[in-house]
Amino acid sequence: MINTPQQRENLGLWLGLLGVVIFGLTLPMTRLATGTVDAPQMSPWFVTWARAALAGGLSLVYLLAVRAPWPLAEQRSPLYLSLAGNVIGYPLLLGWALRHVTASHAAVITALLPLATAAAAAWLLHQRARLGFWVFAALGSILVAVYSLLRAAQMGHGFGLTWADTLLLGAVVAASLGYVAGAKVTASMGAEKVISWVCVMALPLTLPGAWLTWPDQTVVPISWLALLYLGVFSMWAGFFAWFRGLSLGGPLRVSQLQLLQPFISILAAVPLLGESLDAMTLVFAILVVGTVSMGRRMANTPKSK
C-alpha cells in the first residue's frame, strides 16, 4: 500500500525511470525504422502514422475491456495537446532528423528535454522549484551536451545548428508540452486511460495516414521490428509508466530522470546500430546520475497558484 507522500514520490521516480528506459530506445529504433538518406527504409511520415495507429488499436481494445467512460469536456484540451505533441510532433520531427544525423548527434539536442519539461510544467501547471533545482538541472544538461560534443569531436563530426538540429529542437518542445499536458489529466483519468484516449482520438488521422504513406519499396525485417517496438512500447506502454510517474513524483522531479535518456540511447545503439562504447561515456553517465540525485533533493514540493 502507498500511504505516504514519500512512498508516492519513490514509486513515481521508479515508474519514470522505466518510462525513460523505454523511451531511450526510441532514437535507435526510429533510425532503424526510417533508415538513412543513403539507405532509406520507411518514410518518417509512415513511421509516425503507423506507430500511432498500432498504439491506437491496442488502446481501443484496452478502453473497451475496462469500459472506460468518454473524456469529460475539460479533459479534452489537454488530451488534444498531448496528441499534437506526443503522437504527431515528436515522432515526425525526430524521424526526419534521424534520416540525416546519427542517434548520438540527436542525443545532444534531446538532452534538453528535462529543462523543457520542467519549464512546460511551470507554465502549464504553475509549479515552482528552488533555485538549486534549476542549477542542477542546468548542470546536468550541460554535462550531457559537453559529453555529446566531445564524443562528436572524437568521431570527427562537427556540431552546429543544422536543419536537422532545428527539427530536433522542435521535437523537444513538442514532447515536453505533450508530457505535461498528459500529466495534467492523469490524476482524474489514470495514466493508462490518458495515453489510450490520446491514441484512439488520433485514429481518424493515423489510420488513413498510414494507408496513404505505406512503403512502396522493399523494407528489411529489422525495420518492421523497430516499427513494432515504436508502436507498442514507445507510443503506448512507455507512457503508462511515464505519465503515472509524472503524476506521483511530480513533473519537476521526475523530468530530471530524462537526463539519463541520452546514455540509454547510446548504450542501446551499440548492438542495434554498431556504435562503440568507451570509458568517457560511463564517466559522464555517473556524473549525470549525480546531478539527478542532487536535483531531486533540491526540489521543493510542487505548489499550485
Secondary structure as the mmCIF struct_conf table of DSSP 4:
data_model
#
loop_
_struct_conf.conf_type_id
_struct_conf.id
_struct_conf.beg_label_comp_id
_struct_conf.beg_label_asym_id
_struct_conf.beg_label_seq_id
_struct_conf.end_label_comp_id
_struct_conf.end_label_asym_id
_struct_conf.end_label_seq_id
BEND BEND1 THR A 4 THR A 4
HELX_RH_AL_P HELX_RH_AL_P1 PRO A 5 GLY A 24
TURN_TY1_P TURN_TY1_P1 LEU A 25 LEU A 25
HELX_RH_AL_P HELX_RH_AL_P2 THR A 26 THR A 34
STRN STRN1 GLY A 35 GLY A 35
BEND BEND2 VAL A 37 ALA A 39
STRN STRN2 PRO A 40 PRO A 40
BEND BEND3 MET A 42 MET A 42
HELX_RH_AL_P HELX_RH_AL_P3 PRO A 44 VAL A 66
TURN_TY1_P TURN_TY1_P2 ARG A 67 ARG A 67
HELX_LH_PP_P HELX_LH_PP_P1 ALA A 68 LEU A 72
HELX_RH_AL_P HELX_RH_AL_P4 ALA A 73 SER A 82
HELX_RH_PI_P HELX_RH_PI_P1 LEU A 83 GLY A 89
HELX_RH_AL_P HELX_RH_AL_P5 TYR A 90 LEU A 98
TURN_TY1_P TURN_TY1_P3 ARG A 99 HIS A 100
BEND BEND4 VAL A 101 VAL A 101
HELX_RH_AL_P HELX_RH_AL_P6 ALA A 103 THR A 110
TURN_TY1_P TURN_TY1_P4 ALA A 111 LEU A 112
HELX_RH_AL_P HELX_RH_AL_P7 LEU A 113 LEU A 124
BEND BEND5 LEU A 125 LEU A 125
HELX_RH_AL_P HELX_RH_AL_P8 LEU A 131 GLN A 154
TURN_TY1_P TURN_TY1_P5 MET A 155 GLY A 156
HELX_RH_AL_P HELX_RH_AL_P9 TRP A 163 MET A 189
HELX_RH_AL_P HELX_RH_AL_P10 ALA A 191 LEU A 212
TURN_TY1_P TURN_TY1_P6 THR A 213 THR A 213
BEND BEND6 ASP A 216 GLN A 217
HELX_RH_AL_P HELX_RH_AL_P11 PRO A 221 TYR A 229
HELX_RH_PI_P HELX_RH_PI_P2 LEU A 230 ALA A 237
HELX_RH_AL_P HELX_RH_AL_P12 GLY A 238 GLY A 249
HELX_RH_AL_P HELX_RH_AL_P13 PRO A 251 VAL A 254
HELX_RH_3T_P HELX_RH_3T_P1 SER A 255 LEU A 260
HELX_RH_AL_P HELX_RH_AL_P14 GLN A 261 LEU A 273
HELX_RH_AL_P HELX_RH_AL_P15 ALA A 279 MET A 298
HELX_LH_PP_P HELX_LH_PP_P2 ALA A 299 PRO A 302
#
